[in-house]
């Protein structure tokens, strides 16, 4: 089965470029594009895409608000934030809203395709630049300390650490020498213990 991908992007040139990248990729299927968040919230639910590539700077509601509203309607859909911004505050807001990954618009077509595949398979792709900014910000604020994840088992902590590094479910299994289904089992318990609904939220709690 191909991964069904939708796009929410107001810049026509970028939108068409994304459509072309997705349409030419083996294993991906473009299901629709919208230039604004309000229209996307109305039109996307019946399509039930697997992944939504979401711009932050939309002309009506922000991509962050659109993400939050879509996740409430489509909790199984993964949102990949795609933006020119390198501001870590927006990274936090996007992750908190339910986004599972974050890429800058200067990413190559190959990086975009891989990020879509990764987020669908259980990863949390971020550009190296953004990941460093997230960690640096928490270090500067002295916030890199354990919180509610104290209740996690050692194996669950290992899974969450690898998830925060951007590894997808299969790669985590390979790293820990366990099966794909075992990793999914651990992730289910991690989400329940941390009271989160997405990989992004889990990573954010881990960094805190």
N, C-alpha and C positions, 0 to 999 in steps of 0.2 A: 504493500500500500504506500502511496506517495504522501508526503507531508503537505497538508493543506495550509497555504500561507496567505495572509491578507496584509494589506499595507495601509497605513494612515499617515499621509505626508502631504503638506500643502504645496510644496515646490514641484511644479509639473515636471521639470527636467529630471529631478532626482527620483520622482515617483515612476516615471517611464523607465529610467535606468534600472530601478529595483525590479520592476515588472519583467524587464528583459533578463536580468540576472537570474531571477527565480524561474522564469519560463524556460530558460535554457539548461537549468540544472537537473541532472538525473536524480530522481527521487523526490523532487519538489513539484508542487502544483499551485499556481497562482489562482486565487479564488475571487479576488476583488480588491479595489483600491478606493480610498476616500480622502478628500482634501481637508476635512475637518472632523473634530472629535464628536460633535453632536450627531452628525449624520452617521458616523461609524457606530456609535452606541445604538442607533436605531436599526441599522442594516446588518450588522455583523452577527448578532445572536442566532438567527436562523441558519446561517452558513456554518457555524460551529467550526471555525478554523483551528488547526493545531497550534499555529504560531501567528502572532501579529507583530509586524515590524512597525514600531510606533515612534513618530517624531515627537519631540517635546514642545517645540515652538509652533503650535497650531494657532490659527487665526481666531478661533472661538474659545473653547475651553483648552486648557493645557493638556499636553500628552500625559502628564502625571495624573491629572484628574480623570482623563479618559481611561487610563489604565485601571484606576481604582474602580470605576463604574463598570468596565468590561469584566474585570475579575469577579465582581459581585454577580454578574449575569452568567459568566462562563468561567467558573473556577478551574476547569481543566485546561483551558487555553493558556499557552505560555506567551508572555509579552517580551519582546526584545526591543529595548529602547535604542533609537538610532538618531544621533543628534550631533551638531557641531560643538556643543558645549562640553568643556572639560571641567566644569565646576563640580567639586565633590559634593556640595550641598544638594545639587540636583540628582546626583547619584543616590544619595541617601533617600531623598524624596521618592525617586522612582522605585527603589527597592522596597521601601515601606508601602508604596501603593500597590505592590504585588508584582512588579517586573522581575523577570528571572535572569536578565542579562542586559548588558550595556555596551554599545559600540559607538565609536566616533564615525562621523560621515566620511572621513578620509580613509576608512578601511577599504581594502581591496575587494573586488568581487569574490575572490576565493575565500577571504576572511568572512565576508557576509554569509556566503553559502555555508561555510563550516559552522558559524555561530548559530544559524538556524537549525542545523543538524544537531549540534551539541545541546541546545536548549530543549529540543524535542526529546533527546535521549536521556535527559536528567542532569545536564551540566548547567553551569551558571557563567556563561562567557562574558568576560570584560576585557577591554584592551589592557595591556600591561600598564600603560600610563594611568588609566583610571584606577586599576587595582592598587597601584602604589599610592595614589592620592588618598584613597579610602583608608588604607592602613596608616599612612603618615598622619592623617588627620586625627585618628583615634589615639595614636601614640602621643601626639602633641597635647591632646586634651587629657591624657592619663586614663583614657577609658578602656584600654586593652586589658580587661580583667574578666574573670569568670562571673557569670550572673546566673540566670535560670538554668543554664546548661550543666550546672553542678549535678543535676539529677541524672545526667547521661552516663551510660556505662562507658568503660574505656574503649570498647569497639565502636560505639556510637560516636564518641568524640573523634576517633580516628576517621570515621566516615565523613563527619562534618568538616574536619580540617581539610580533607582532600576536596570536598565539595567547594569550600571557600577558595581553594587554589585554582578552581576552574575545571577540575576533572569531571568527566561525564560518568554516568552510572557504570558502564562496562569497564572503564579505566579504573574506577575505584575498586571494582571487583578484582581486577588483575593485580592491582597494587597490594590488596589485602589477601589475595589468594582465596577468595570466596566467589560464589556464583552471583550472577546478575540479580536473580530473585532474592538472594540473601541481602544484597545491598538495598534493594527496594523495600524489603522488610524493615531494615534498620532505619531507612529514611522515613518510613511511615511512623515509626515510634519516635524519631527525633522531632518530627513536625508536631506530633501530639504533645510531647513533653515541653516543647518550647512555645506551644500555643501559636503556631504560625501555619500559613496555608501555602507558602511558596518557598522555593530555594533561596530567592533573594532575601526574604524576611529571615530565614534561618541563618544565612550568612551574616546579615546585619547583627543579629543577636549574638552570633559567635564572636564577631569583632568587638562588640561591646564588652 
